């Protein structure tokens, strides 16, 4: 089975225009996403699997180590319970 990451029901993704930052809004916590983390989370729609997310990001950021870093990052968010 291929994992198709999607935000957990209790997590909302938002862009804060005042801070200029992407956020994960949880019931009792706000997580400010750093760097390109928001562009990764934005692709977690439950339709794309991890390979498709990596391929899309690799196309957008040629030469970046997305194949190594993105699956690890997504795994961390899953471990936190923010992605299912």
N, C-alpha and C positions, 0 to 999 in steps of 0.2 A: 504494500500500500504506500502510495506517495503522499507525503504531507503537503496540504495546501493551507498555509497559514492564514488565519483570520483573527481579528481582535476578539477577545473574550467579550461576552455580553456586558460585563461591568466596566469595560474600558472604552473611552471615547478618544479619538484622535482629533486634535484641533491645532490650528495655527494661530498663535497669539501675535496679532499685528503690532501691538505695543512693544512687546519684547523682541519681535522678529524671530520667534522661535516656534518650533513644533513641540507639541505637548501630548502626553498621554494623561488623560484625566481619569483618575480612579476614584472610588467612593470616598476615600479619606486621604487622598494623596494626589499630587500632581508631579509628573516626571517630565523634566525639560530634556528633550532629545538634543544631543550635540551633533555637530557636523552634518553628515548626510544621513543620519539615522532616520530622519523624517521621510526622506525619499524612499528608503527601504520599507518602512512601515506602511507608507502610502500604497505600496504594491501588494500588501497582504490583504487581498480581497476574498480569499477562499476559493478563487477560481484558478489562480496561478499556483503551480507547485514551486518548490524551492529552486529547482533547476531553471524554470522559466523566469523567476525573479532575478536569479544570478545572470542569466543571459541578457535580460533587458538592461540591467545595471552595467554589465560589461560593455554593452553597445553605447551606453550613455557616458561611460567613464573608461575609455580605452587605456589600457596599461595599469589600471588600478587593480589591486589584489582582491577583487570581489569574490572570486571562486573560493578563496580561503577564508575570508573574513565574514561574508554575509551569512553563510550557514551557521557559523559560530554565534553571531549576533542574534539570529532568529532563535537559535536554541536557548540562548540566555533569556530572551523574552518569554519563550514557552515555559522555561523552568520557573520563572517568576509568576506564571499564570496569566500573563497579559495577552498571550496568543494561545489559540487552541488549534 
